[in-house]
Amino acid sequence: MSEATATKHHPYSLEDLKKLTDGDMLRVNQVISDNLASEVALINQLSQHIILSGGKRLRPMLVILAARACHYQGDEDALLAAVVEFIHTATLLHDDVVDDSDMRRGKQTASTIWGNEAAVLVGDYLYSRAFQMMVRAHSMAIMDLLANTTNIIAQGEVLQLLNIHDPDTSEQKYHDVIYAKTACLFEAAARIGAMLGQVGSGQEQALQAYGKHLGIAFQLIDDALDYSAKSEELGKNVGDDLAEGKPTLPLIRAMEVGNDRQRRLLRDAIKNGKIESLDEIRQVIDVTGALQYTIELAQSEAAAAKQAIAGLDDSEYRQAMMFLADYAVERSY
C-alpha cells in the first residue's frame, strides 16, 4: 500500500492523517530536539541517529490524536508525546543489542555503528531523560502510569528472552510478551490523551482499550511481515525473528496445526535459529494457514480497537484513529 492510498475499509489515507497532525507533530519534534541535547557528543550522535531515522512516530501521534479527540487544547500533549517516543527509542536501542540486530528502519543499527556498550548506555540516558521530562507535566497520575508502563516493558523484555530458542512457547506466553513489549505503550499513549482531556472514566477506559487492541494488532502484523515482506520494504532483514530464535505466532500456529515433518523442521529452526531454512519455513507457514491465522487475529484486534472508541464524540481525530486501526493491519512495512 502506498502512503497516499486509502485502506480498503476506510476512505482515509496516510496523507490525510499527516495533514491533520503535521502542526502538532512539529511541536512534538521540537520538544524531542530540545531534549536530546547533551554535553556528551556521543549521546547526541547516537540518539539522533535512531530518533531522527524516519520511524512512523505512531506512539507519540496517538497521544496527540487521543488528546485532541478528548478536546484537549493545551501544550503538554507534545511534551508527553515526546516522553513516549523517548521510552520507545530506549527500548529499540536495548532490543537491537539483545537481538544482535544490524538493521533498523533500513539503516545500520546504533549498536552496529557505535557498539553495544554505547547503545545500552544511551538507551539508559533516554529512559532517564524521559522521566525528567514527565515530571514537568505536574501529574502524579500520568507519572504513575508511565512508570508502571516502563516497568511492564522491561518485564516483557525478560519474558521474551526466556522464550528465545524455546519451541514449546505457548500462544498465551507469546501474547503475554507482545502485550508487555508493545501494546502497553500504545495503551498508555492513548490513555494519556484521555487524562489530559480530563474526560470521565468511561472514555478514559475506552481509549485505553483502543490503544491496547491497536498495539496488539500492530505487533501481530509485524510478526507476520517477518515471514511475508521484503527486506527493503520492512527496513530490516526478513527472517530476523527466526535467526534470533524467537517463537512468534506464525511459527507457534504452524507447529500446532502442521504435520510431524513440518513440526520437526520448525522446532529445529527455533532451537538453532536456522535462517538457511527460511524459504521452506515460509512455505510451511503459508500452507498451514498460520500466516492467515495471524493476520485474521490482527484484524480482529483492529476491529476491537475501533469498537472501543465508537462512542466517542465524532470528530476528525476520532476518524483518524479509526483509520489508524485499519492501517495497522493493512500496511506492508
TIKOL-966766 format. One record per residue: residue in three letters; x negated, y negated, z of N, C-alpha, C in turn. Coordinates in steps of 0.05 Angstrom, whole numbers, plus 5000, padded with zeros to 4 digits. Last residue first. Example, Ala and Ser with C-alpha at 12.3 -4.5 7.8 and 13.67 -1.06 7.14 Angstrom:
BEGIN
 residu   nx   ny   nz  cax  cay  caz   cx   cy   cz
    ser 4743 5045 5142 4727 5021 5143 4742 4999 5157
    ala 4736 5114 5156 4754 5090 5156 4736 5066 5156
// end
This chain:
BEGIN
 residu   nx   ny   nz  cax  cay  caz   cx   cy   cz
    tyr 4903 5053 5114 4877 5049 5127 4881 5038 5154
    ser 4952 5054 5093 4933 5073 5082 4905 5070 5094
    arg 5016 5049 5127 4990 5038 5118 4972 5061 5108
    glu 5062 5066 5150 5061 5067 5121 5034 5057 5110
    val 5063 5059 5204 5064 5087 5195 5061 5089 5164
    ala 5058 5004 5212 5040 5022 5228 5040 5050 5216
    tyr 5100 4982 5183 5073 4980 5172 5054 5000 5186
    asp 5143 4990 5218 5142 5004 5192 5114 5005 5181
    ala 5127 4956 5260 5131 4985 5265 5131 5001 5239
    leu 5125 4908 5233 5100 4919 5243 5103 4948 5250
    phe 5180 4897 5224 5162 4903 5202 5137 4917 5211
    met 5194 4885 5277 5207 4907 5263 5189 4916 5240
    met 5164 4839 5283 5158 4862 5300 5170 4888 5288
    ala 5190 4805 5247 5161 4812 5243 5154 4837 5259
    gln 5239 4801 5273 5237 4813 5246 5209 4822 5240
    arg 5223 4773 5318 5233 4800 5321 5232 4814 5295
    tyr 5209 4726 5291 5189 4740 5306 5198 4769 5312
    glu 5255 4706 5270 5234 4714 5251 5212 4730 5265
    ser 5308 4735 5309 5290 4713 5302 5270 4724 5282
    asp 5359 4754 5353 5349 4756 5325 5332 4731 5320
    asp 5344 4775 5418 5354 4754 5401 5342 4756 5373
    leu 5342 4847 5425 5331 4820 5429 5345 4800 5410
    gly 5361 4898 5414 5378 4880 5429 5367 4852 5434
    ala 5320 4925 5389 5344 4919 5373 5362 4899 5387
    ile 5275 4942 5412 5279 4913 5411 5303 4905 5395
    ala 5280 4998 5409 5275 4986 5435 5281 4956 5435
    gln 5282 5010 5355 5307 5012 5371 5304 4998 5398
    lys 5228 5005 5342 5248 4986 5331 5274 4987 5347
    ala 5207 5048 5370 5198 5021 5375 5218 5001 5366
    ala 5233 5091 5346 5239 5085 5374 5230 5057 5382
    ala 5209 5088 5296 5238 5084 5298 5246 5077 5327
    ala 5157 5102 5311 5162 5075 5299 5192 5068 5301
    glu 5166 5155 5327 5157 5135 5347 5162 5106 5337
    ser 5180 5177 5277 5199 5178 5299 5192 5157 5321
    gln 5132 5170 5250 5156 5156 5241 5178 5155 5262
    ala 5100 5205 5279 5094 5177 5279 5118 5161 5270
    leu 5124 5253 5264 5125 5245 5293 5119 5215 5295
    glu 5112 5253 5211 5140 5251 5219 5143 5243 5248
    ile 5056 5258 5213 5068 5234 5201 5097 5231 5210
    thr 5052 5309 5236 5040 5286 5250 5053 5260 5240
    tyr 5077 5340 5196 5087 5341 5223 5078 5316 5239
    gln 5043 5332 5153 5070 5321 5152 5083 5320 5179
    leu 4999 5360 5173 4997 5332 5167 5024 5319 5166
    ala 5019 5412 5178 5010 5398 5202 5008 5368 5197
    gly 5034 5446 5138 5052 5425 5144 5044 5408 5168
    thr 4998 5482 5121 5013 5490 5145 5034 5469 5152
    val 4974 5455 5078 4992 5477 5072 5008 5486 5096
    asp 4943 5414 5106 4964 5408 5087 4984 5431 5084
    ile 4908 5442 5137 4925 5422 5150 4949 5415 5132
    val 4881 5470 5096 4897 5484 5116 4917 5466 5130
    gln 4856 5427 5069 4876 5444 5055 4893 5459 5074
    arg 4822 5410 5108 4842 5391 5099 4864 5407 5084
    ile 4789 5455 5111 4806 5448 5134 4828 5429 5126
    glu 4763 5452 5062 4780 5476 5068 4799 5469 5091
    asp 4735 5404 5070 4754 5408 5047 4774 5430 5052
    leu 4703 5414 5116 4724 5394 5116 4745 5398 5094
    ser 4660 5444 5130 4685 5459 5123 4709 5440 5119
    glu 4622 5410 5146 4618 5422 5119 4643 5438 5110
    ile 4633 5397 5197 4642 5379 5177 4639 5391 5149
    lys 4644 5428 5252 4634 5436 5225 4646 5419 5203
    gly 4640 5428 5309 4640 5403 5293 4632 5408 5265
    asn 4646 5474 5339 4619 5467 5328 4618 5442 5312
    lys 4699 5477 5355 4677 5484 5374 4650 5473 5365
    ile 4726 5463 5308 4727 5445 5332 4704 5451 5351
    ala 4712 5506 5275 4705 5479 5267 4705 5460 5291
    asp 4734 5549 5302 4705 5548 5298 4696 5520 5291
    arg 4788 5536 5298 4776 5538 5324 4745 5536 5322
    leu 4795 5538 5242 4798 5513 5256 4785 5514 5284
    leu 4785 5593 5231 4770 5571 5217 4771 5545 5233
    arg 4824 5617 5262 4795 5622 5268 4778 5600 5255
    arg 4870 5600 5236 4865 5592 5264 4836 5596 5271
    gln 4865 5624 5186 4865 5594 5188 4859 5585 5216
    arg 4870 5677 5202 4846 5668 5188 4843 5637 5191
    asp 4921 5679 5226 4897 5685 5241 4872 5674 5228
    asn 4960 5621 5203 4955 5649 5206 4928 5654 5221
    gly 4989 5563 5239 4973 5576 5218 4970 5606 5223
    val 5012 5537 5281 5030 5550 5261 5015 5565 5239
    glu 4970 5520 5314 4995 5531 5326 5011 5547 5306
    met 4933 5497 5280 4926 5522 5295 4951 5535 5306
    ala 4963 5453 5264 4955 5473 5244 4947 5499 5257
    arg 4966 5424 5312 4990 5435 5300 4984 5457 5279
    ile 4912 5411 5320 4926 5426 5340 4951 5439 5328
    leu 4900 5381 5274 4886 5407 5279 4902 5424 5298
    pro 4935 5337 5279 4935 5354 5255 4922 5381 5259
    leu 4920 5317 5333 4945 5331 5328 4945 5347 5301
    thr 4850 5333 5347 4872 5315 5344 4897 5330 5334
    pro 4798 5350 5378 4822 5365 5370 4846 5347 5369
    lys 4735 5330 5358 4760 5321 5370 4784 5337 5360
    gly 4683 5338 5340 4696 5360 5354 4722 5351 5368
    glu 4661 5302 5307 4657 5297 5335 4670 5319 5352
    ala 4678 5320 5258 4649 5321 5263 4644 5317 5293
    leu 4733 5308 5263 4724 5336 5262 4694 5338 5270
    asp 4730 5252 5262 4742 5265 5285 4733 5294 5286
    asp 4709 5243 5211 4693 5236 5235 4704 5250 5259
    gly 4736 5251 5164 4727 5274 5178 4710 5268 5203
    val 4712 5194 5130 4733 5214 5133 4721 5239 5146
    asn 4677 5142 5162 4675 5167 5147 4699 5185 5152
    lys 4714 5080 5155 4695 5098 5169 4694 5123 5153
    gly 4749 5054 5123 4729 5038 5137 4711 5053 5155
    leu 4789 5076 5092 4791 5079 5121 4771 5061 5136
    glu 4774 5067 5040 4799 5055 5050 4799 5054 5080
    glu 4727 5096 5037 4726 5067 5030 4751 5053 5039
    ser 4744 5148 5050 4726 5133 5068 4726 5104 5063
    lys 4814 5161 5041 4787 5159 5030 4770 5142 5048
    ala 4858 5203 5082 4849 5179 5068 4822 5182 5055
    ser 4867 5251 5109 4881 5246 5084 4871 5222 5068
    tyr 4845 5257 5158 4845 5281 5141 4858 5276 5114
    asp 4851 5209 5182 4824 5221 5183 4822 5246 5166
    leu 4905 5199 5180 4888 5188 5159 4860 5200 5159
    ala 4922 5223 5228 4929 5235 5202 4911 5225 5180
    asp 4901 5186 5264 4891 5214 5265 4899 5229 5239
    asp 4930 5141 5250 4901 5140 5249 4890 5169 5248
    ile 4981 5159 5263 4974 5155 5234 4944 5153 5231
    leu 4976 5162 5318 4983 5186 5303 4976 5183 5274
    gln 4967 5108 5330 4946 5127 5334 4951 5153 5319
    phe 5017 5084 5316 4993 5075 5304 4970 5096 5306
    ala 5052 5111 5351 5055 5114 5322 5029 5106 5308
    ile 5033 5090 5400 5032 5119 5394 5034 5124 5364
    gly 5044 5035 5393 5016 5045 5397 5013 5074 5391
    leu 5100 5036 5390 5084 5026 5367 5055 5036 5369
    his 5113 5054 5441 5120 5071 5417 5104 5062 5393
    lys 5092 5011 5472 5084 5039 5476 5089 5056 5451
    gly 5120 4966 5452 5091 4968 5450 5081 4996 5453
    tyr 5174 4980 5466 5166 4975 5438 5136 4979 5435
    ala 5170 4982 5522 5175 5006 5507 5168 5003 5478
    gln 5161 4927 5531 5141 4946 5540 5145 4973 5524
    leu 5208 4906 5511 5183 4900 5497 5161 4919 5505
    ala 5243 4928 5550 5247 4933 5521 5222 4928 5505
    gln 5225 4906 5597 5223 4935 5593 5226 4943 5564
    glu 5239 4853 5586 5211 4860 5591 5207 4890 5587
    gln 5294 4857 5584 5279 4850 5559 5250 4857 5562
    gly 5304 4871 5638 5314 4888 5616 5298 4883 5590
    ser 5285 4830 5669 5271 4856 5670 5279 4874 5647
    gly 5287 4768 5630 5295 4787 5651 5281 4814 5648
    val 5229 4727 5614 5255 4739 5608 5262 4758 5631
    gln 5182 4696 5611 5198 4697 5635 5227 4706 5630
    gly 5145 4693 5572 5171 4682 5565 5190 4682 5589
    leu 5104 4722 5596 5101 4693 5591 5127 4680 5586
    met 5128 4772 5595 5122 4759 5621 5118 4729 5618
    ala 5129 4782 5540 5154 4780 5555 5150 4766 5582
    gly 5074 4784 5530 5091 4765 5516 5117 4760 5531
    ile 5061 4829 5562 5050 4802 5569 5067 4780 5556
    arg 5085 4870 5533 5096 4863 5559 5086 4835 5568
    ala 5051 4874 5489 5079 4866 5485 5091 4857 5511
    ala 5004 4889 5515 5004 4865 5498 5033 4855 5494
    ala 5017 4938 5540 5011 4914 5556 5013 4889 5540
    glu 5025 4970 5494 5046 4966 5514 5042 4941 5530
    phe 4973 4969 5473 4996 4958 5457 5019 4952 5476
    leu 4949 4996 5515 4941 4968 5510 4962 4954 5492
    cys 4973 5046 5514 4978 5030 5538 4969 5001 5533
    ala 4958 5070 5465 4985 5060 5468 4988 5041 5492
    thr 4902 5086 5471 4912 5067 5451 4938 5054 5459
    lys 4887 5118 5515 4866 5105 5499 4877 5083 5481
    ala 4936 5137 5536 4917 5123 5553 4897 5106 5536
    tyr 4961 5161 5492 4975 5141 5508 4954 5124 5522
    ile 4923 5197 5475 4929 5174 5458 4946 5153 5472
    val 4920 5232 5520 4897 5217 5512 4905 5193 5495
    asp 4971 5255 5522 4961 5240 5546 4938 5222 5538
    his 4972 5281 5473 4989 5258 5477 4981 5241 5501
    tyr 4935 5322 5484 4929 5303 5463 4946 5277 5467
    lys 4963 5349 5523 4937 5336 5530 4930 5315 5509
    gln 5006 5367 5491 5011 5349 5514 4985 5335 5522
    glu 4981 5402 5456 4993 5378 5445 4998 5358 5467
    ser 4919 5426 5487 4948 5427 5480 4957 5401 5468
    thr 4858 5455 5469 4872 5430 5477 4901 5431 5468
    asp 4828 5496 5452 4853 5503 5467 4867 5478 5478
    pro 4781 5479 5430 4803 5487 5412 4829 5494 5426
    asp 4741 5431 5449 4758 5450 5462 4782 5456 5444
    his 4708 5390 5431 4700 5417 5425 4716 5438 5440
    ile 4736 5347 5480 4717 5350 5457 4708 5379 5456
    asn 4765 5339 5526 4777 5355 5504 4758 5361 5481
    leu 4734 5306 5557 4739 5334 5567 4751 5351 5545
    leu 4738 5259 5528 4712 5272 5530 4716 5301 5539
    gln 4791 5246 5538 4784 5254 5511 4757 5269 5511
    leu 4787 5233 5593 4804 5255 5584 4797 5265 5556
    val 4754 5188 5589 4744 5212 5602 4760 5236 5594
    glu 4788 5153 5562 4762 5159 5550 4751 5185 5562
    gly 4830 5149 5599 4834 5162 5573 4809 5170 5559
    gln 4805 5120 5639 4813 5148 5645 4817 5163 5619
    ala 4801 5071 5612 4777 5085 5620 4783 5115 5626
    ile 4856 5060 5606 4839 5064 5582 4814 5079 5589
    ile 4869 5052 5660 4881 5075 5645 4865 5081 5620
    asn 4840 5005 5670 4834 5030 5685 4845 5054 5671
    thr 4867 4969 5638 4838 4975 5633 4829 5001 5647
    thr 4917 4969 5663 4914 4979 5635 4885 4986 5629
    asn 4906 4947 5712 4915 4974 5711 4911 4986 5683
    ala 4891 4895 5694 4872 4912 5710 4880 4941 5709
    leu 4938 4879 5669 4913 4883 5653 4892 4899 5668
    leu 4973 4876 5714 4979 4893 5690 4954 4899 5674
    asp 4947 4839 5747 4952 4867 5756 4957 4886 5733
    met 4950 4794 5715 4924 4805 5722 4927 4834 5731
    ile 5005 4787 5714 4992 4794 5689 4964 4805 5695
    ala 5014 4776 5769 5028 4799 5756 5014 4807 5730
    met 4985 4730 5778 4976 4755 5791 4989 4779 5778
    ser 4966 4682 5736 4989 4700 5740 4978 4726 5753
    his 4929 4645 5715 4942 4640 5741 4967 4657 5745
    ala 4898 4647 5671 4927 4647 5666 4943 4643 5691
    arg 4847 4652 5688 4855 4625 5681 4885 4624 5674
    val 4838 4706 5694 4843 4690 5718 4854 4663 5712
    met 4825 4721 5643 4852 4726 5651 4859 4711 5677
    met 4769 4707 5639 4790 4692 5624 4818 4696 5635
    gln 4744 4746 5671 4741 4717 5677 4763 4701 5664
    phe 4760 4791 5643 4771 4787 5670 4767 4758 5679
    ala 4731 4784 5596 4760 4786 5595 4772 4781 5622
    arg 4679 4787 5616 4689 4762 5605 4719 4762 5604
    ser 4678 4842 5628 4676 4822 5650 4685 4795 5640
    tyr 4682 4863 5575 4701 4870 5596 4701 4848 5618
    leu 4636 4842 5552 4662 4834 5542 4684 4841 5562
    tyr 4596 4868 5582 4598 4838 5582 4625 4829 5573
    asp 4604 4921 5567 4609 4913 5595 4612 4882 5597
    gly 4588 4915 5513 4615 4923 5520 4623 4916 5548
    val 4535 4904 5523 4552 4883 5512 4581 4889 5515
    leu 4520 4955 5541 4518 4932 5559 4534 4908 5549
    val 4529 4988 5496 4543 4993 5522 4543 4968 5539
    ala 4495 4964 5458 4524 4966 5453 4539 4970 5479
    ala 4444 4971 5481 4454 4944 5477 4485 4944 5473
    glu 4441 5027 5480 4438 5013 5505 4451 4985 5503
    asn 4444 5043 5426 4465 5049 5445 4465 5032 5470
    gly 4426 4993 5376 4421 5015 5395 4443 5018 5415
    trp 4436 4958 5335 4422 4948 5358 4415 4969 5379
    ile 4460 4990 5293 4442 4967 5287 4424 4961 5311
    thr 4491 5029 5318 4472 5037 5297 4451 5015 5292
    ser 4522 4998 5351 4503 5017 5364 4483 5027 5344
    ala 4555 4972 5315 4535 4956 5331 4514 4974 5343
    thr 4561 5008 5253 4569 5002 5280 4547 4986 5294
    gln 4565 4981 5187 4549 4996 5207 4559 4988 5235
    lys 4632 4977 5160 4605 4967 5165 4591 4985 5185
    gly 4684 4993 5157 4669 4992 5132 4641 4981 5135
    arg 4702 4997 5210 4713 4976 5192 4696 4972 5167
    arg 4643 5030 5224 4667 5018 5237 4676 4996 5219
    met 4596 5083 5226 4612 5064 5211 4637 5055 5226
    asp 4572 5118 5260 4554 5100 5246 4569 5080 5228
    ser 4583 5145 5326 4593 5136 5300 4574 5117 5287
    asp 4579 5173 5374 4556 5172 5357 4564 5164 5328
    asp 4618 5171 5412 4624 5187 5388 4600 5188 5369
    val 4595 5136 5449 4603 5163 5458 4606 5181 5434
    val 4589 5091 5416 4566 5103 5429 4572 5132 5436
    asp 4640 5079 5401 4621 5085 5380 4595 5097 5391
    asp 4664 5068 5451 4673 5091 5434 4651 5099 5414
    his 4640 5019 5465 4635 5043 5481 4642 5069 5465
    leu 4662 4986 5425 4633 4988 5429 4626 5014 5444
    leu 4717 4993 5435 4705 5002 5410 4675 5005 5412
    thr 4723 4970 5486 4728 4999 5483 4716 5010 5457
    ala 4712 4917 5473 4695 4931 5492 4698 4961 5489
    thr 4757 4907 5441 4730 4907 5429 4710 4921 5447
    his 4798 4908 5479 4798 4927 5457 4770 4929 5445
    ile 4783 4864 5511 4785 4890 5523 4783 4912 5501
    phe 4787 4823 5472 4761 4829 5484 4761 4857 5497
    glu 4842 4825 5460 4823 4831 5439 4795 4838 5451
    val 4863 4808 5510 4870 4835 5500 4850 4843 5478
    val 4842 4756 5510 4834 4775 5531 4839 4804 5522
    ala 4870 4734 5468 4841 4737 5466 4831 4757 5487
    ala 4921 4734 5490 4916 4750 5466 4886 4754 5462
    leu 4912 4697 5531 4916 4726 5538 4914 4744 5514
    leu 4906 4650 5501 4886 4658 5520 4888 4688 5526
    ala 4954 4648 5472 4929 4651 5458 4906 4660 5476
    asp 4991 4641 5514 4992 4665 5497 4966 4670 5482
    glu 4984 4593 5537 4970 4615 5549 4973 4641 5534
    asp 5012 4550 5517 4987 4557 5504 4973 4582 5515
    gly 5085 4554 5509 5060 4544 5520 5036 4553 5504
    gln 5134 4575 5495 5125 4551 5480 5098 4541 5489
    tyr 5174 4633 5485 5152 4620 5499 5140 4598 5482
    his 5215 4665 5465 5218 4635 5465 5197 4621 5482
    cys 5206 4717 5455 5218 4710 5482 5219 4680 5486
    ala 5180 4715 5408 5207 4728 5408 5222 4722 5434
    arg 5132 4694 5427 5150 4677 5411 5178 4688 5410
    ala 5113 4739 5455 5117 4714 5469 5136 4696 5454
    ala 5109 4776 5413 5127 4781 5435 5133 4756 5450
    leu 5071 4751 5380 5098 4756 5370 5118 4761 5392
    ile 5026 4748 5415 5037 4724 5403 5066 4729 5395
    val 5016 4803 5425 5020 4784 5447 5035 4759 5437
    leu 5007 4820 5373 5030 4830 5387 5037 4812 5412
    met 4958 4797 5362 4982 4788 5347 5007 4797 5361
    pro 4925 4828 5394 4930 4800 5401 4954 4789 5386
    arg 4934 4878 5364 4940 4875 5393 4943 4846 5401
    leu 4917 4870 5311 4945 4876 5317 4952 4871 5346
    arg 4870 4858 5283 4879 4840 5304 4909 4845 5312
    lys 4843 4887 5245 4871 4880 5240 4882 4860 5260
    gly 4776 4863 5234 4796 4881 5245 4824 4870 5241
    gly 4730 4834 5215 4754 4838 5198 4773 4859 5208
    ser 4688 4822 5249 4683 4840 5226 4709 4848 5211
    leu 4683 4794 5295 4687 4779 5270 4685 4796 5245
    ile 4672 4832 5333 4697 4817 5335 4703 4803 5309
    ile 4622 4853 5317 4645 4871 5318 4671 4855 5319
    his 4587 4809 5315 4587 4829 5293 4612 4846 5293
    gln 4594 4783 5363 4605 4771 5339 4607 4791 5316
    ser 4566 4818 5396 4595 4815 5400 4608 4802 5376
    leu 4513 4813 5375 4527 4839 5375 4557 4835 5378
    gln 4500 4758 5379 4498 4772 5354 4515 4797 5354
    asn 4509 4746 5435 4523 4732 5413 4523 4747 5387
    ile 4473 4782 5458 4502 4784 5464 4518 4770 5442
    leu 4425 4763 5439 4434 4789 5431 4463 4793 5436
    ala 4419 4713 5466 4423 4714 5437 4434 4741 5428
    val 4449 4689 5522 4433 4712 5513 4439 4717 5483
    glu 4484 4652 5534 4457 4643 5532 4438 4665 5522
    ser 4544 4659 5495 4527 4667 5517 4499 4655 5513
    ala 4610 4655 5470 4584 4643 5473 4569 4653 5498
    leu 4661 4673 5468 4639 4692 5460 4612 4681 5467
    asn 4696 4633 5477 4689 4650 5500 4669 4672 5493
    asp 4705 4608 5428 4696 4592 5451 4685 4609 5473
    ser 4725 4651 5398 4700 4639 5391 4688 4623 5415
    ile 4774 4660 5424 4754 4681 5422 4727 4669 5417
    val 4799 4611 5415 4794 4619 5442 4772 4641 5443
    gln 4802 4614 5359 4787 4592 5371 4780 4599 5400
    asn 4836 4657 5352 4809 4659 5343 4791 4637 5355
    val 4884 4634 5373 4871 4658 5386 4842 4660 5378
    arg 4893 4594 5335 4889 4587 5363 4875 4610 5378
    leu 4901 4626 5291 4878 4607 5291 4872 4598 5319
    met 4947 4651 5306 4923 4667 5306 4898 4650 5303
    asp 4984 4608 5300 4979 4619 5326 4953 4635 5327
    gly 4980 4602 5244 4974 4580 5262 4968 4590 5290
    asp 4996 4654 5224 4970 4642 5218 4962 4620 5238
    thr 5045 4679 5229 5027 4679 5253 5001 4664 5248
    leu 5072 4674 5181 5086 4668 5206 5067 4664 5229
    lys 5034 4691 5144 5044 4664 5143 5057 4655 5169
    lys 5029 4745 5160 5006 4727 5162 5015 4697 5162
    leu 5080 4764 5146 5070 4766 5174 5047 4746 5179
    asp 5079 4758 5091 5099 4744 5107 5090 4742 5137
    glu 5037 4793 5079 5034 4765 5073 5054 4748 5089
    leu 5060 4842 5092 5038 4832 5109 5033 4802 5104
    ser 5132 4834 5085 5105 4842 5076 5084 4832 5095
    tyr 5200 4858 5082 5179 4840 5093 5152 4850 5083
    pro 5244 4890 5077 5238 4871 5056 5217 4850 5064
    his 5232 4957 5093 5235 4930 5103 5228 4911 5081
    his 5218 5008 5077 5243 5005 5094 5248 4977 5102
    lys 5171 5008 5049 5195 5020 5036 5221 5013 5051
    thr 5140 4943 5057 5143 4971 5063 5169 4981 5050
    ala 5114 4899 5006 5133 4905 5028 5133 4935 5033
    thr 5048 4880 4992 5071 4896 4985 5088 4901 5010
    ala 5001 4855 5002 5024 4838 4996 5050 4853 4991
    glu 4964 4895 5011 4971 4877 5033 4996 4861 5027
    ser 4986 4957 4981 4971 4933 4981 4981 4914 5003
    met 4983 5024 5000 5000 5000 5000 4983 4975 5000
// end
